[in-house]
């Protein structure tokens, strides 16, 4: 199941949507591990065939892969977090907020 698609990415520009269920990748049954393994073998510019369910419609998408865009994020504590910020922190990191 596609959880999100970054606006402006190759997948976005070629029609893949959040909520699409990928059932086949290059005509082979898709699982998360299978798709990730096959994608690691591909390069920008390679064409892949995705068979997806969008709601109840079966569709075929041919997607030309774009360059990988690795983003780096940091979690930085704020001086006086609200209760909601504390809950979010603890939910993400599964650790109490340090002082």
Buried (B, 14 or more C-beta within 10 A) or exposed (E): EBEEBEEEBBBBEBBBEEEBEBEBBBEEEBEEEBBEEBEEEEEEEEEBEBBBBBEEEEEEBEBEBBEEEEEEEEEEEEEEEEEEEEEBBEEEEEEEEEE
